[in-house]
Amino acid sequence: MSRINWPRLMGAGLRVLGLRPAEFWALTPAELMLMLGVGGGDAPLTRDRLDQLIRAFPDEEKGQ
């Protein structure tokens, strides 16, 4: 089992992704790795891509 390098992950989350501490700690390690583009998969989620997803899949109020 490998150890998690928290200082490095925190630096990436706070500095690179611009997360606030509460946002960082609310993520699972898998979510953080996905956002950073680490561990395979597609490119990291950018703000532009997030905006595209928000437009494509808007939140709906209950009862709509």
C-alpha positions as a Markdown table, in Angstrom:
| # | Residue | x | y | z |
|---|---|---|---|---|
| 1 | Met | 0.0 | 0.0 | 0.0 |
| 2 | Ser | 1.4 | 3.4 | -1.0 |
| 3 | Arg | 1.3 | 6.4 | 1.3 |
| 4 | Ile | -0.5 | 9.5 | 0.2 |
| 5 | Asn | 1.8 | 12.6 | -0.1 |
| 6 | Trp | -0.6 | 15.0 | 1.5 |
| 7 | Pro | 1.6 | 18.1 | 1.2 |
| 8 | Arg | 2.0 | 17.6 | -2.5 |
| 9 | Leu | -1.7 | 16.9 | -3.0 |
| 10 | Met | -2.7 | 19.9 | -0.9 |
| 11 | Gly | -0.3 | 22.1 | -2.9 |
| 12 | Ala | -1.8 | 20.9 | -6.2 |
| 13 | Gly | -5.4 | 21.2 | -4.9 |
| 14 | Leu | -4.9 | 24.7 | -3.4 |
| 15 | Arg | -2.4 | 26.2 | -5.8 |
| 16 | Val | -3.0 | 24.5 | -9.1 |
| 17 | Leu | -6.8 | 23.9 | -9.0 |
| 18 | Gly | -7.5 | 27.0 | -6.8 |
| 19 | Leu | -9.6 | 25.0 | -4.3 |
| 20 | Arg | -10.4 | 26.5 | -0.9 |
| 21 | Pro | -9.3 | 24.3 | 2.0 |
| 22 | Ala | -12.9 | 23.2 | 2.7 |
| 23 | Glu | -13.4 | 22.3 | -0.9 |
| 24 | Phe | -10.1 | 20.3 | -0.9 |
| 25 | Trp | -11.0 | 18.3 | 2.2 |
| 26 | Ala | -14.5 | 17.6 | 0.9 |
| 27 | Leu | -13.1 | 15.7 | -2.1 |
| 28 | Thr | -12.2 | 12.0 | -2.1 |
| 29 | Pro | -8.7 | 11.2 | -3.1 |
| 30 | Ala | -10.1 | 9.7 | -6.3 |
| 31 | Glu | -12.0 | 12.9 | -7.2 |
| 32 | Leu | -8.9 | 14.9 | -6.6 |
| 33 | Met | -6.8 | 12.7 | -8.7 |
| 34 | Leu | -9.4 | 12.9 | -11.5 |
| 35 | Met | -9.4 | 16.7 | -11.3 |
| 36 | Leu | -5.6 | 16.7 | -11.5 |
| 37 | Gly | -5.6 | 14.3 | -14.5 |
| 38 | Val | -3.5 | 11.7 | -12.6 |
| 39 | Gly | -4.1 | 8.0 | -12.9 |
| 40 | Gly | -5.4 | 7.6 | -16.4 |
| 41 | Gly | -8.6 | 8.8 | -17.9 |
| 42 | Asp | -9.2 | 12.0 | -19.8 |
| 43 | Ala | -7.6 | 15.4 | -19.3 |
| 44 | Pro | -8.3 | 17.2 | -16.0 |
| 45 | Leu | -11.6 | 19.0 | -15.7 |
| 46 | Thr | -11.1 | 22.7 | -16.7 |
| 47 | Arg | -13.4 | 25.5 | -15.9 |
| 48 | Asp | -14.5 | 25.7 | -19.6 |
| 49 | Arg | -15.4 | 22.0 | -19.6 |
| 50 | Leu | -17.3 | 22.4 | -16.3 |
| 51 | Asp | -19.3 | 25.3 | -17.7 |
| 52 | Gln | -20.1 | 23.1 | -20.7 |
| 53 | Leu | -21.4 | 20.3 | -18.4 |
| 54 | Ile | -23.4 | 22.8 | -16.4 |
| 55 | Arg | -25.2 | 24.0 | -19.5 |
| 56 | Ala | -25.7 | 20.5 | -20.8 |
| 57 | Phe | -27.0 | 19.1 | -17.5 |
| 58 | Pro | -28.6 | 22.0 | -15.5 |
| 59 | Asp | -29.8 | 21.4 | -11.9 |
| 60 | Glu | -33.5 | 21.3 | -11.7 |
| 61 | Glu | -35.6 | 22.4 | -8.8 |
| 62 | Lys | -37.7 | 19.7 | -7.2 |
| 63 | Gly | -41.1 | 19.3 | -8.8 |
| 64 | Gln | -40.0 | 20.4 | -12.3 |
